[in-house]
Amino acid sequence: MTAQTLGFAVQPEDRPLLDELTAYFGNGNRSAYLRATLKVMKSIMIADQLRETQAYGQQRTAELGMNPADVPARIQEFLKSRPRA
């Protein structure tokens, strides 16, 4: 698979920060810096999604009047009652 060149704009006031981060994380190579940044941003995205899911679960648990300590057992009961594919 060959790399594809993409263009993007950077505000003039952000250029020194981009250059600094590129030097540190990409050894001066913007493509290497972007590849490193993609991995970090993906992990941040996953962490945000997990926090949102956890908050939803806590909200639903409270709405249903369930004790949070009972949730793992309830999940196990549910999984055991499902037909297997």
C-alpha positions in Angstrom: 0.0 0.0 0.0 1.4 3.4 -1.0 1.1 6.5 1.2 -1.2 9.2 0.1 -0.3 12.8 0.4 -2.9 15.0 2.1 -2.8 18.7 2.6 -4.1 20.5 5.7 -4.0 24.1 6.9 -2.4 25.3 10.1 -2.9 28.7 11.6 0.2 30.8 11.7 0.2 31.0 15.5 0.0 27.1 15.6 3.0 26.6 13.4 5.7 26.9 16.1 3.8 24.3 18.2 3.5 22.0 15.2 7.2 22.3 14.5 8.1 21.6 18.1 5.9 18.6 18.3 7.1 17.3 15.0 10.7 17.6 16.1 10.0 15.8 19.3 7.6 13.0 18.3 8.4 12.7 14.6 12.1 13.4 14.5 11.3 16.4 12.3 9.1 14.3 10.0 5.5 15.6 9.9 4.2 12.3 8.5 5.8 10.4 11.3 4.4 12.9 13.8 0.9 12.5 12.3 1.1 8.7 12.5 2.1 8.9 16.2 -0.7 11.4 16.9 -3.3 9.2 15.2 -2.5 6.4 17.7 -2.7 8.7 20.7 -5.9 10.4 19.5 -7.5 7.0 18.9 -6.8 5.9 22.5 -8.3 9.2 23.8 -11.4 8.6 21.6 -11.8 5.0 23.1 -11.3 6.3 26.6 -14.0 9.0 26.0 -16.4 6.4 24.6 -15.8 4.1 27.6 -16.5 7.0 30.0 -19.7 7.8 28.2 -20.7 4.1 28.3 -19.9 3.9 32.0 -21.9 7.0 32.8 -24.9 5.6 30.8 -24.6 2.3 32.8 -24.5 4.2 36.1 -27.5 6.3 35.1 -29.6 3.3 34.0 -28.6 1.4 37.2 -29.8 4.2 39.3 -33.0 4.6 37.3 -33.8 0.9 37.7 -33.0 1.1 41.4 -30.3 -1.5 41.1 -27.3 -1.8 43.4 -24.2 -1.4 41.3 -22.6 -4.4 43.1 -25.4 -6.5 41.6 -24.6 -5.6 38.0 -21.9 -8.3 37.3 -24.3 -11.1 38.5 -27.2 -9.7 36.5 -25.0 -9.6 33.4 -23.9 -13.3 34.0 -27.6 -14.3 34.4 -28.5 -12.5 31.1 -25.6 -14.1 29.2 -26.5 -17.6 30.4 -30.2 -17.1 29.4 -29.4 -16.1 25.8 -29.6 -18.8 23.1 -26.1 -19.5 21.6 -25.5 -19.1 17.9 
